[in-house]
């Protein structure tokens, strides 16, 4: 059911949202992998001696992951659509897995753009922009179909979700840079 729902939603078919469970068990199952990955990443960082970075990264990612259900639930409660919030958030959580094939397609598209003469950095920017736009559209479809709201309401919810994820993900780095003049996480 999950794969069928993802396949339908990925093609813009709103009926795909009905393939997801509207229960706490379904929501918990969709949330588990999203929590497991940051947890493993933090464990690796701690084992490498970077415990502070690992803990801060884990907490910021957990906040980003958990902000979305809070936003969906609050919006659903305020608009009288609370009966459908679990199905909606379950579909949103599982939609994370669309990123895997999307990155494969983006890699092929980027290679074609480079072959056509576009510089590598520009090609990467175009493909990442396309991936980001597609994911925003997918989330819009899920929110619109899952909660049965208007286009405008769905855009507002997706914008709030995206802003919360960005704030939780980038916030700790921005604060570290503002207070200490350096990025806590070093590249390479």
C-alpha positions in Angstrom: 0.0 0.0 0.0 2.8 2.5 0.9 4.6 1.9 -2.4 1.4 2.3 -4.4 0.5 5.4 -2.5 3.9 6.9 -3.1 3.8 6.0 -6.8 0.4 7.7 -7.2 1.4 10.8 -5.3 4.7 11.1 -7.1 2.7 11.4 -10.3 0.3 13.9 -8.9 -2.5 11.5 -8.2 -4.2 12.7 -5.1 -5.9 9.4 -4.5 -2.5 8.0 -3.4 -3.0 9.6 0.0 -5.7 7.1 0.7 -3.2 4.3 0.6 -1.6 5.4 3.9 -2.9 4.4 7.3 -4.8 7.0 9.3 -3.6 5.7 12.7 -0.9 6.3 15.3 0.7 3.0 14.4 1.0 4.1 10.7 2.5 7.4 11.8 5.0 5.8 14.2 6.1 3.4 11.4 6.6 6.3 9.0 8.5 8.3 11.6 10.9 5.5 12.8 13.3 5.7 9.8 13.4 9.4 9.9 14.6 9.3 13.5 16.9 6.4 13.0 19.2 8.1 10.4 20.0 11.1 12.5 20.5 8.8 15.5 23.0 6.7 13.7 24.8 9.8 12.4 25.0 11.2 15.9 26.4 7.9 17.2 29.1 7.9 14.6 30.0 11.5 15.4 30.2 10.6 19.1 32.4 7.5 18.4 34.7 9.8 16.4 35.1 12.1 19.4 32.9 14.9 18.1 30.2 14.4 20.7 29.1 18.0 20.9 28.6 18.3 17.1 26.8 14.9 17.1 24.4 15.8 19.9 23.6 19.3 18.4 23.1 17.8 14.9 20.8 15.1 16.3 18.7 17.6 18.3 18.4 20.0 15.3 17.4 17.2 13.0 14.9 15.8 15.5 13.4 19.2 15.9 13.1 19.6 12.1 11.5 16.1 11.8 9.0 16.7 14.6 8.1 20.2 13.6 6.2 18.9 10.6 3.7 16.8 12.5 3.1 19.6 14.9 2.4 22.1 12.1 0.1 19.6 10.3 -1.8 18.8 13.5 -2.2 22.4 14.5 -3.4 23.4 11.1 -5.8 20.4 10.9 -7.2 21.2 14.4 -7.8 24.9 13.5 -9.5 24.1 10.2 -11.7 21.2 11.5 -9.8 18.5 9.6 -8.2 16.8 12.6 -9.6 13.4 11.5 -7.1 13.4 8.6 -3.9 14.7 10.1 -2.4 11.3 10.8 -2.9 10.1 7.3 -1.4 13.3 5.9 1.7 13.3 8.1 2.2 9.6 7.4 2.2 10.2 3.7 4.5 13.2 4.2 6.9 11.1 6.2 7.0 8.3 3.6 7.4 10.9 0.8 11.0 11.3 2.1 11.9 8.1 0.2 11.0 9.7 -3.1 14.3 11.5 -2.7 16.3 8.3 -3.5 15.0 7.8 -7.1 14.8 11.6 -7.6 18.5 11.9 -6.9 19.3 9.2 -9.5 17.2 11.1 -12.1 18.9 14.4 -11.1 22.3 12.8 -11.5 21.5 11.6 -15.0 19.9 15.0 -15.9 23.0 16.8 -14.5 25.3 14.6 -16.5 23.3 15.4 -19.6 23.5 19.1 -18.9 27.3 18.9 -18.4 27.6 17.0 -21.6 25.6 19.7 -23.3 28.2 22.3 -22.2 26.8 23.6 -18.9 29.4 24.0 -16.2 29.3 21.4 -13.4 28.3 23.8 -10.7 25.5 25.4 -12.8 24.3 21.9 -13.7 24.2 20.9 -10.1 22.4 24.0 -9.1 19.8 23.5 -11.8 19.2 19.9 -10.9 19.0 20.6 -7.1 16.6 23.4 -7.8 14.4 21.1 -9.9 14.5 18.5 -7.1 13.6 21.0 -4.5 10.8 22.4 -6.6 9.5 18.8 -7.2 9.5 18.0 -3.5 7.6 21.2 -2.7 5.1 20.3 -5.3 4.8 16.7 -3.9 4.3 18.1 -0.4 1.7 20.5 -1.7 -0.2 17.5 -3.4 0.0 15.5 -0.2 -1.3 18.3 2.1 -4.0 19.3 -0.4 -5.3 15.8 -0.8 -4.6 14.6 2.8 -6.4 17.5 4.5 -8.8 18.4 1.8 -7.8 22.1 1.8 -7.7 24.8 -0.8 -4.6 25.5 -2.9 -3.9 28.6 -0.9 -4.1 26.8 2.5 -1.9 24.0 1.2 0.7 26.5 0.0 0.7 28.2 3.4 1.1 24.8 5.2 4.0 23.8 2.9 5.7 27.1 3.4 5.4 26.9 7.2 6.8 23.3 7.1 9.7 24.3 4.9 10.5 27.4 7.1 10.4 25.2 10.2 12.7 22.6 8.7 15.1 25.3 7.4 15.1 27.1 10.8 15.8 23.9 12.8 18.4 22.6 10.4 20.3 25.8 9.8 19.6 27.6 13.0 22.4 25.9 15.1 25.0 26.6 12.4 23.9 30.2 12.1 24.0 30.8 15.9 27.4 29.2 16.1 28.7 31.4 13.3 27.1 34.5 14.9 28.5 33.8 18.4 31.9 32.4 17.6 32.6 33.5 14.0 33.0 30.0 12.7 30.9 27.1 11.6 30.7 24.3 14.2 30.7 21.6 11.5 33.8 21.6 9.3 33.7 20.5 5.7 36.0 17.6 5.0 
